[in-house]
Amino acid sequence: MAEVKTSSSESSAMAKSLSFTEGPVHTHLIRLTGYMSLGFISIMTASLLETVYVGILGTNELAAISFTFPLVMLLQGVSMGLGIGASSVVARAMGSGDKDRARRLITHGCVLVMGVIVCFVVITYIALEPFFALLGAGPEILPLAVAYTKIWLFGLPFLTFAFVGSMLMRATGDAVTPGYLMTVGSALHVTIAPFFIFGIAGVPELGLEGAAIGFVIARILSSGLYFYYMAFRDSLLLPSLDGITTSCRQILHVGLPAIASNLIGPVSMTIITRLLAGHGAVVVAGYGVATRVEAMVMMIIFALSMSVAPFVGQNWEAGLYDRVKKALQLANGFSLSWGLFAFVLLSLTARWFVSLINSDPGVVEAASVYLIIVPVSVGFMGIMLTATQSFNALGKPIPPLVMSILQMLVIYIPLALIGDFLWGYVGIYIAFATTSVIMGTLGFFWINNVIKKEIGRSLPLQIIEHPLNVSVERERSNDRNVTGPSRDVRRDR
């Protein structure tokens, strides 16, 4: 009798996850993007405030933290790639109605991600000094970057669990909880860090290392919250590893190419950082400030593209192709509109915004030029991100890998080398904007062409095998788009 009650409660917890296969498309995208944006706003704000704290310490400290960006991107790229693979198979399992399989995939995905990321942390810890030296960190900056990152690495597994947990919860249809938990984690970060950086309330003043300690403590606490919600409230984690080999194989089918795609960016950024270092520490510092300001604008685009993925995965598996096409149309249209807004905003406020963070004239100049040039391409970046996330959601990881290779290795780095030779660091910024426009255009045509071909293959088979079901499902799809969300869709936490 007890077993029946446990099973019933687990099914009830999974049932609370909303289905993206019912209700107006725009309502789901707004809801998903809104709560994801809440989380991203908190993360980017925390990152920006940390930059302000470090900027108070000095330009060398600011440059040191900027040198960590390629490494941070590399490590987070590994965890994000595995998270993309896990969320892709979970969303499709939910779309097919197999919630038990979804729960099993979530459990095995978390185990896989944590095991891999701990291995990467150990390897990275050993190789920190030669890595930063390779990037061009000078003798006054190298020890600062190494000391900061050695501490920061201890918090990475906890950050990874929270980030991947957020993706998996969203794949089940829960858009609300991850947004709130991401906000709590960021609030803890910006609250705790100043105590260790500046020595407030009797806490030792640790400077740059204090920023890393604040990060670690905040991420340990926030990952504990994620574990509570996933394991106890929603019963998404199982006390069994039965079938983990099969689950890992399914996750890695999408996850490995996604990791490769994500690693190409950091490797390329290593080269770009090296080029920028040739123009001095102030340019590297300015670049670090500019990318964090840009991230505040890009967070809406990131949130939208990551929101499209679970929506596309569930609806594609359910055979609701019109809803998939509608979602892409809405996402691309919004990306272009937001890109135009971002360009106008940053063109008018770049110098003022940067000067609030650091008043060094060289830093202000390097950052301001970036924030005037690069935002031209924000809308195209959004289209490209939507395309790559959609490919992964469909279980097609190779196109995003090809796009990453084209973007960074074939187009961006050669253009950056040419631009650096002709116009210095300004030419590197121009190369990035140009690359984004090219790749956004390519992504738009590629994903739409693939979807058109896949629909052409799928519909005749469905009509032959289940002619009545296809007709009924089309009517249901029309009803969902016209009449609005059903009672289950309106149910919220």
C-alpha positions as CSV (number, residue, x, y, z in Angstrom):
1,M,0.0,0.0,0.0
2,A,2.9,2.3,0.8
3,E,4.4,1.7,-2.6
4,V,1.2,2.7,-4.3
5,K,1.2,6.0,-2.3
6,T,4.8,6.7,-3.3
7,S,4.2,6.0,-6.9
8,S,1.1,8.2,-6.9
9,S,3.0,11.1,-5.3
10,E,5.8,10.9,-7.8
11,S,3.3,10.9,-10.7
12,S,1.6,13.8,-9.2
13,A,4.8,15.7,-8.9
14,M,5.6,15.1,-12.6
15,A,2.1,16.0,-13.6
16,K,2.7,19.5,-12.2
17,S,5.2,20.0,-15.0
18,L,3.3,21.9,-17.7
19,S,3.0,20.5,-21.3
20,F,4.2,22.9,-24.0
21,T,2.0,21.0,-26.5
22,E,-1.1,22.9,-25.5
23,G,-2.1,26.5,-25.4
24,P,-1.0,29.5,-27.5
25,V,2.7,29.4,-28.7
26,H,3.4,33.0,-27.7
27,T,2.1,32.4,-24.2
28,H,4.6,29.6,-23.6
29,L,7.5,31.5,-25.1
30,I,6.8,34.6,-23.1
31,R,6.4,32.6,-19.9
32,L,9.5,30.5,-20.5
33,T,11.6,33.5,-21.6
34,G,10.3,35.7,-18.8
35,Y,11.3,33.4,-16.0
36,M,14.6,32.5,-17.7
37,S,15.3,36.2,-18.1
38,L,14.7,36.7,-14.4
39,G,17.4,34.1,-13.7
40,F,19.8,35.5,-16.3
41,I,19.2,39.1,-15.1
42,S,20.2,38.0,-11.6
43,I,23.3,36.1,-12.9
44,M,24.5,39.0,-15.2
45,T,23.8,41.6,-12.5
46,A,25.9,39.5,-10.0
47,S,28.6,39.2,-12.6
48,L,28.5,43.0,-13.3
49,L,28.5,43.8,-9.6
50,E,31.5,41.5,-9.1
51,T,33.3,43.4,-11.9
52,V,32.5,46.7,-10.0
53,Y,33.9,45.2,-6.8
54,V,37.0,44.0,-8.5
55,G,37.4,47.3,-10.4
56,I,37.6,49.1,-7.1
57,L,40.6,46.9,-6.2
58,G,42.5,48.1,-9.3
59,T,43.1,47.7,-13.1
60,N,45.5,44.7,-12.6
61,E,42.8,42.8,-10.7
62,L,40.3,43.7,-13.4
63,A,42.6,42.4,-16.1
64,A,43.3,39.3,-14.1
65,I,39.6,38.4,-13.9
66,S,39.3,39.1,-17.6
67,F,42.0,36.6,-18.3
68,T,39.8,33.9,-16.7
69,F,37.0,34.3,-19.2
70,P,38.2,31.8,-21.8
71,L,38.8,29.2,-19.1
72,V,35.4,29.8,-17.5
73,M,33.8,29.6,-20.9
74,L,35.6,26.3,-21.6
75,L,34.5,24.6,-18.4
76,Q,31.0,25.9,-18.6
77,G,30.9,24.8,-22.2
78,V,31.5,21.2,-21.1
79,S,28.7,21.3,-18.5
80,M,26.3,23.2,-20.9
81,G,26.9,20.7,-23.7
82,L,26.0,17.7,-21.4
83,G,23.1,19.7,-20.1
84,I,21.9,20.3,-23.7
85,G,22.1,16.6,-24.4
86,A,20.2,15.7,-21.3
87,S,17.5,18.3,-21.7
88,S,17.0,17.3,-25.3
89,V,16.2,13.7,-24.5
90,V,14.1,14.7,-21.4
91,A,12.0,17.1,-23.4
92,R,11.3,14.6,-26.1
93,A,10.5,11.9,-23.5
94,M,8.0,14.4,-22.0
95,G,6.6,15.1,-25.4
96,S,5.9,11.4,-26.0
97,G,4.3,11.1,-22.6
98,D,6.9,8.8,-21.0
99,K,7.4,10.6,-17.7
100,D,9.1,7.6,-16.0
101,R,11.8,7.6,-18.7
102,A,12.2,11.4,-18.3
103,R,12.8,10.9,-14.5
104,R,15.4,8.2,-15.2
105,L,17.2,10.4,-17.8
106,I,17.3,13.3,-15.3
107,T,18.9,11.2,-12.6
108,H,21.5,9.7,-14.9
109,G,22.2,13.0,-16.6
110,C,23.0,14.6,-13.3
111,V,25.4,11.8,-12.4
112,L,27.1,12.0,-15.8
113,V,27.5,15.8,-15.7
114,M,28.9,15.9,-12.1
115,G,31.4,13.1,-12.8
116,V,32.7,14.7,-16.0
117,I,33.0,18.2,-14.5
118,V,34.9,17.0,-11.4
119,C,37.5,15.4,-13.7
120,F,37.8,18.6,-15.7
121,V,38.3,20.6,-12.4
122,V,41.2,18.4,-11.3
123,I,42.9,18.7,-14.7
124,T,42.4,22.4,-14.9
125,Y,43.7,23.0,-11.3
126,I,47.0,21.4,-12.2
127,A,47.4,23.4,-15.5
128,L,46.4,26.9,-14.4
129,E,49.7,28.7,-14.5
130,P,50.9,27.6,-18.0
131,F,47.4,28.2,-19.4
132,F,47.3,31.9,-18.2
133,A,50.9,32.4,-19.4
134,L,49.8,31.1,-22.8
135,L,47.1,33.7,-22.8
136,G,49.7,36.4,-22.3
137,A,49.2,37.3,-18.7
138,G,52.2,39.3,-17.5
139,P,54.1,38.8,-14.2
140,E,52.0,41.3,-12.4
141,I,48.7,39.7,-13.4
142,L,49.5,36.0,-13.6
143,P,49.6,35.3,-9.9
144,L,46.4,37.2,-9.4
145,A,44.6,35.2,-12.1
146,V,45.9,31.9,-10.7
147,A,45.0,32.6,-7.1
148,Y,41.5,33.6,-8.0
149,T,40.8,30.6,-10.3
150,K,42.2,28.0,-7.8
151,I,39.5,29.0,-5.4
152,W,36.8,29.5,-8.0
153,L,37.2,26.0,-9.3
154,F,35.9,24.5,-6.0
155,G,32.6,26.2,-6.7
156,L,32.3,25.0,-10.3
157,P,30.7,21.5,-9.6
158,F,28.0,23.2,-7.5
159,L,27.4,25.9,-10.2
160,T,27.2,23.1,-12.8
161,F,24.6,21.1,-10.8
162,A,22.4,24.2,-10.4
163,F,22.7,25.2,-14.1
164,V,22.1,21.7,-15.5
165,G,19.3,21.2,-12.9
166,S,17.7,24.3,-14.2
167,M,17.8,23.1,-17.8
168,L,16.3,19.7,-16.8
169,M,13.5,21.2,-14.8
170,R,12.6,23.4,-17.7
171,A,12.7,20.4,-20.1
172,T,9.9,18.9,-17.9
173,G,7.8,22.0,-18.3
174,D,8.6,23.9,-15.1
175,A,9.5,27.4,-16.2
176,V,8.9,29.1,-12.8
177,T,11.2,27.4,-10.2
178,P,14.5,27.6,-12.1
179,G,14.1,31.4,-12.5
180,Y,13.5,31.9,-8.8
181,L,16.4,29.6,-7.8
182,M,18.8,31.3,-10.2
183,T,17.9,34.6,-8.7
184,V,18.4,33.3,-5.1
185,G,21.9,32.0,-6.0
186,S,22.9,35.3,-7.6
187,A,21.6,37.3,-4.6
188,L,23.7,35.2,-2.3
189,H,26.7,35.8,-4.5
190,V,26.5,39.6,-4.5
191,T,25.6,39.7,-0.8
192,I,28.4,37.4,0.4
193,A,31.3,38.5,-1.9
194,P,31.9,42.1,-0.5
195,F,32.4,40.7,3.0
196,F,35.5,38.7,1.8
197,I,36.7,41.2,-0.8
198,F,36.7,44.3,1.4
199,G,36.8,42.8,4.9
200,I,33.4,43.8,6.2
201,A,32.1,43.0,9.7
202,G,35.3,41.5,11.0
203,V,35.8,39.2,8.0
204,P,39.4,39.2,6.7
205,E,40.1,41.4,3.7
206,L,41.1,39.0,0.9
207,G,40.8,41.2,-2.2
208,L,40.4,39.2,-5.5
209,E,40.6,35.9,-3.7
210,G,37.7,37.0,-1.6
211,A,35.6,37.4,-4.7
212,A,36.2,33.7,-5.5
213,I,35.4,32.6,-1.9
214,G,32.1,34.5,-2.1
215,F,31.3,32.7,-5.4
216,V,32.0,29.3,-3.9
217,I,29.9,29.8,-0.7
218,A,26.9,31.2,-2.7
219,R,27.0,28.3,-5.2
220,I,27.2,25.6,-2.5
221,L,24.1,27.1,-0.9
222,S,22.1,27.5,-4.1
223,S,22.9,24.0,-5.4
224,G,21.5,22.7,-2.1
225,L,18.2,24.4,-3.0
226,Y,18.2,22.8,-6.4
227,F,18.8,19.4,-4.9
228,Y,15.9,19.8,-2.5
229,Y,13.4,20.8,-5.2
230,M,14.5,18.1,-7.7
231,A,14.9,15.2,-5.2
232,F,12.1,15.9,-2.7
233,R,9.5,18.3,-4.0
234,D,9.3,17.2,-7.6
235,S,10.7,13.6,-7.2
236,L,12.8,14.0,-10.4
237,L,15.8,12.1,-9.0
238,L,15.7,8.3,-8.5
239,P,17.7,6.3,-6.0
240,S,18.8,3.9,-8.7
241,L,21.3,3.8,-11.6
242,D,19.7,1.0,-13.5
243,G,20.0,1.6,-17.2
244,I,22.6,4.4,-16.8
245,T,24.6,3.1,-19.7
246,T,21.7,3.4,-22.1
247,S,20.8,6.9,-20.7
248,C,24.4,8.1,-21.1
249,R,24.5,6.9,-24.6
250,Q,21.3,8.8,-25.5
251,I,22.5,12.0,-23.7
252,L,26.0,11.9,-25.3
253,H,24.5,11.5,-28.8
254,V,23.6,15.1,-28.5
255,G,25.9,16.1,-25.6
256,L,29.3,15.3,-27.2
257,P,28.8,17.3,-30.4
258,A,27.3,20.1,-28.2
259,I,30.4,20.0,-26.0
260,A,32.6,20.2,-29.1
261,S,30.6,23.2,-30.3
262,N,30.9,24.9,-26.9
263,L,34.6,24.2,-26.7
264,I,35.4,25.8,-30.1
265,G,34.3,29.2,-28.7
266,P,36.7,29.2,-25.7
267,V,39.6,28.0,-27.8
268,S,38.9,30.8,-30.2
269,M,38.5,33.2,-27.3
270,T,42.0,32.2,-26.2
271,I,43.4,33.3,-29.5
272,I,41.3,36.6,-29.4
273,T,42.5,37.3,-25.8
274,R,46.0,36.8,-26.9
275,L,45.6,39.3,-29.7
276,L,44.0,41.8,-27.4
277,A,46.8,41.3,-24.8
278,G,49.2,42.6,-27.5
279,H,47.5,46.0,-27.1
280,G,48.1,46.1,-23.3
281,A,46.4,45.2,-20.0
282,V,44.0,48.2,-20.3
283,V,42.5,46.8,-23.5
284,V,42.0,43.4,-22.0
285,A,40.4,45.0,-19.0
286,G,38.2,47.1,-21.2
287,Y,37.2,44.0,-23.2
288,G,36.3,42.3,-20.0
289,V,34.1,45.2,-18.8
290,A,32.4,45.5,-22.3
291,T,31.6,41.8,-22.5
292,R,29.9,41.9,-19.1
293,V,27.9,45.0,-20.1
294,E,27.0,43.3,-23.4
295,A,25.9,40.2,-21.5
296,M,23.2,42.3,-19.7
297,V,21.7,43.0,-23.1
298,M,22.3,39.5,-24.5
299,M,20.6,37.8,-21.6
300,I,17.2,38.3,-23.2
301,I,18.4,36.6,-26.3
302,F,20.0,33.8,-24.4
303,A,16.8,33.3,-22.4
304,L,14.7,33.2,-25.6
305,S,16.9,30.7,-27.4
306,M,17.1,28.4,-24.4
307,S,13.3,28.7,-24.0
308,V,12.7,27.6,-27.6
309,A,14.6,24.4,-27.1
310,P,12.3,22.6,-24.6
311,F,9.2,23.9,-26.5
312,V,10.6,22.6,-29.9
313,G,11.6,19.3,-28.3
314,Q,8.2,18.5,-26.8
315,N,6.1,19.7,-29.8
316,W,8.3,18.0,-32.4
317,E,8.0,14.6,-30.6
318,A,4.3,15.1,-30.4
319,G,4.1,15.8,-34.1
320,L,2.9,19.4,-33.8
321,Y,5.0,20.8,-36.5
322,D,3.1,24.0,-37.1
323,R,3.7,25.0,-33.5
324,V,7.5,24.5,-34.0
325,K,7.5,26.7,-37.1
326,K,5.4,29.4,-35.3
327,A,7.9,29.4,-32.3
328,L,10.8,30.0,-34.6
329,Q,9.1,32.8,-36.4
330,L,8.3,34.6,-33.1
331,A,11.8,34.0,-31.7
332,N,13.5,35.4,-34.8
333,G,11.3,38.4,-35.1
334,F,11.9,39.3,-31.5
335,S,15.6,38.8,-31.8
336,L,15.9,41.4,-34.6
337,S,13.7,43.9,-32.8
338,W,15.6,43.5,-29.5
339,G,18.9,43.8,-31.5
340,L,17.9,47.1,-32.9
341,F,16.9,48.4,-29.5
342,A,20.2,47.2,-28.0
343,F,22.2,48.9,-30.7
344,V,20.5,52.3,-30.1
345,L,20.7,52.0,-26.3
346,L,24.4,51.1,-26.1
347,S,25.4,53.6,-28.8
348,L,24.0,56.4,-26.7
349,T,25.1,55.2,-23.2
350,A,28.3,53.2,-23.7
351,R,30.9,55.6,-22.3
352,W,28.6,56.6,-19.4
353,F,27.9,53.0,-18.5
354,V,31.6,51.9,-18.6
355,S,32.8,54.9,-16.6
356,L,30.5,53.8,-13.8
357,I,32.5,50.5,-13.5
358,N,36.0,51.8,-14.1
359,S,37.2,55.4,-14.8
360,D,40.6,54.5,-16.4
361,P,40.6,56.4,-19.7
362,G,42.1,53.4,-21.6
363,V,39.6,51.0,-20.2
364,V,36.7,53.4,-21.0
365,E,37.9,53.8,-24.6
366,A,38.4,50.1,-25.3
367,A,35.1,49.1,-23.7
368,S,33.1,51.9,-25.4
369,V,34.3,51.1,-28.9
370,Y,33.3,47.5,-28.4
371,L,29.8,48.5,-27.1
372,I,29.3,50.7,-30.2
373,I,30.4,48.2,-32.8
374,V,29.3,44.7,-31.6
375,P,25.6,45.4,-30.8
376,V,25.0,45.9,-34.5
377,S,24.9,42.2,-34.7
378,V,22.9,41.3,-31.6
379,G,19.7,40.4,-33.5
380,F,21.7,38.0,-35.8
381,M,23.3,36.4,-32.8
382,G,19.8,35.7,-31.5
383,I,18.8,34.0,-34.8
384,M,21.9,31.9,-34.8
385,L,21.4,30.8,-31.1
386,T,17.7,30.0,-31.8
387,A,18.8,27.8,-34.7
388,T,21.5,25.9,-32.8
389,Q,19.2,25.3,-29.8
390,S,16.4,24.1,-32.1
391,F,18.8,21.6,-33.8
392,N,19.8,20.2,-30.5
393,A,16.2,20.0,-29.4
394,L,15.4,17.9,-32.5
395,G,18.3,15.5,-31.6
396,K,20.4,16.8,-34.5
397,P,23.7,17.9,-32.9
398,I,25.9,18.0,-36.0
399,P,24.6,21.2,-37.6
400,P,25.4,23.3,-34.4
401,L,28.9,21.7,-34.4
402,V,29.4,22.7,-38.1
403,M,28.1,26.2,-37.4
404,S,30.5,26.6,-34.4
405,I,33.5,25.5,-36.6
406,L,32.5,27.9,-39.4
407,Q,31.8,30.7,-36.9
408,M,35.0,30.7,-34.9
409,L,37.7,28.8,-36.9
410,V,36.7,29.5,-40.5
411,I,35.3,33.1,-40.3
412,Y,36.0,34.9,-37.0
413,I,39.7,34.2,-36.3
414,P,40.8,34.9,-39.9
415,L,38.8,38.1,-40.0
416,A,40.1,39.0,-36.5
417,L,43.7,38.5,-37.6
418,I,43.1,40.7,-40.7
419,G,41.2,43.3,-38.6
420,D,44.0,43.4,-36.0
421,F,46.6,44.0,-38.7
422,L,44.6,46.8,-40.3
423,W,42.9,48.6,-37.4
424,G,44.2,47.1,-34.2
425,Y,41.8,46.0,-31.5
426,V,38.9,47.9,-33.2
427,G,39.4,45.5,-36.2
428,I,38.9,42.5,-33.9
429,Y,35.6,44.0,-32.7
430,I,34.5,44.6,-36.3
431,A,35.4,41.0,-37.2
432,F,33.1,39.6,-34.4
433,A,30.1,41.7,-35.6
434,T,30.6,40.7,-39.2
435,T,30.9,37.0,-38.3
436,S,27.6,37.2,-36.2
437,V,25.7,38.7,-39.2
438,I,27.0,35.9,-41.5
439,M,26.2,33.1,-39.1
440,G,22.8,34.4,-38.2
441,T,21.8,34.5,-41.8
442,L,23.2,30.9,-42.4
443,G,21.4,29.6,-39.3
444,F,18.0,31.0,-40.4
445,F,18.0,29.3,-43.7
446,W,19.5,26.1,-42.5
447,I,17.1,25.3,-39.6
448,N,14.1,26.3,-41.8
449,N,15.2,24.1,-44.6
450,V,15.8,21.1,-42.3
451,I,12.4,21.5,-40.6
452,K,10.7,21.7,-44.0
453,K,12.4,18.4,-45.2
454,E,11.7,16.6,-41.9
455,I,8.0,17.5,-42.0
456,G,7.9,16.3,-45.6
457,R,9.3,12.9,-44.5
458,S,7.2,12.6,-41.3
459,L,3.7,13.4,-42.4
460,P,3.3,10.8,-45.2
461,L,4.4,8.1,-42.7
462,Q,2.0,9.3,-40.1
463,I,-0.9,9.4,-42.6
464,I,-0.1,5.8,-43.8
465,E,0.3,4.4,-40.3
466,H,-2.3,6.4,-38.3
467,P,-4.5,8.4,-40.7
468,L,-7.3,9.1,-38.1
469,N,-4.8,10.2,-35.4
470,V,-3.1,12.7,-37.7
471,S,-6.4,14.3,-38.6
472,V,-7.5,14.5,-35.0
473,E,-4.1,15.8,-33.9
474,R,-4.2,18.6,-36.5
475,E,-7.6,19.6,-35.3
476,R,-6.3,19.6,-31.7
477,S,-3.3,21.7,-32.8
478,N,-5.6,24.3,-34.4
479,D,-7.7,24.4,-31.2
480,R,-4.7,24.9,-29.0
481,N,-3.5,27.8,-31.1
482,V,-6.9,29.5,-31.4
483,T,-8.7,28.8,-28.1
484,G,-5.8,29.3,-25.8
485,P,-4.5,27.2,-22.9
486,S,-6.4,24.3,-21.5
487,R,-7.1,23.8,-17.8
488,D,-3.9,21.9,-17.3
489,V,-1.8,24.6,-19.1
490,R,-3.3,27.3,-16.8
491,R,-2.3,25.3,-13.7
492,D,0.7,27.0,-12.1
493,R,2.8,26.3,-9.1
